[in-house]
Amino acid sequence: MQVDGYRVVNQANLPENAVEMLELDDFIFMNYDGPEGRVNLYIGYYYTADKAYAAHSPMVCYAAQGWKIAEKAKKHHLNVGSYEIQYEEIITSYGNQAELVLYWYQADQLTETNAYMNKLKMGYNKVTKDTAQHAFVRVAVPIGNGSYENAKKSGVDFIRAFYPNLVEFIKSNTVESL
C-alpha cells in the first residue's frame, strides 16, 4: 500500500504459521519511513464474518511474545476527513526496545476498539449493506531515544495519511460476503 509522504522500506515478515492461525484472507505488514521516522503497519483483512473470532488485541500477541505492556490500553478517537477512528494505544517494551502501538477493529467503514462491539457492527453491515468484511489494524512506532509525544505524532500523522487508502480499498472491494 502506497502512502503519500512515506516510503515503503520492506514487507515485514509474518510467519506462515501466524497467517494460518489468524486465518487471514489478505494482509499488509509493511515498514515505512516517513518525516518522523519508521512506522510499521499491519492490517489483517477478512472478507466474511465466519472469521470474526480470529482478530485479537495486541494485548494478547505482544504479551505472548514476551513484550511487556506498560499500562492498560487508553482509548482515543481521531478525525480523518469525514471519518472518525476509535482506537486504543499501548506502550510495549522488549529488552531495550519500546513501541507505541495504536490499533482498532474495522467493520466496513466503521471503527471500534472492542472486539464484541465490532462483531455487532459487522452484523449491522451484513443486514444493511450485505457485507461482512472486516479487519484488524495496527500501527506501531518505535519510541527509541525519542519521546512518547514524538512517537504519538508520528503514529497519528501516519494514520491520517494511510486511512483514506484503506477506506478506498474497502469501498472498491468486490468480494461477495457469504
C-alpha positions, 0 to 999 in steps of 0.5 A: 500500500502506497502512502503519500509522504512515506516510503515503503522500506520492506514487507515485514515478515509474518510467519506462515504459521501466524497467517494460518492461525489468524486465518487471514484472507489478505494482509499488509505488514509493511515498514515505512519511513516517513518525516518522523521516522519508521512506522510499521503497519499491519492490517489483517483483512477478512472478507466474511464474518465466519472469521470474526473470532480470529482478530485479537488485541495486541494485548494478547500477541505482544504479551505472548511474545514476551513484550511487556505492556506498560499500562492498560490500553487508553482509548482515543478517537481521531478525525480523518476527513469525514471519518472518525477512528476509535482506537486504543494505544499501548506502550510495549517494551522488549529488552531495550526496545519500546513501541507505541502501538495504536490499533482498532477493529474495522467493520466496513467503514466503521471503527471500534476498539472492542472486539464484541462491539465490532462483531455487532457492527459487522452484523449491522453491515451484513443486514444493511449493506450485505457485507461482512468484511472486516479487519484488524489494524495496527500501527506501531512506532518505535519510541527509541531515544525519542519521546512518547509525544514524538512517537504519538505524532508520528503514529497519528500523522501516519494514520491520517495519511494511510486511512483514506487508502484503506477506506478506498480499498474497502469501498472498491472491494468486490468480494461477495460476503457469504 
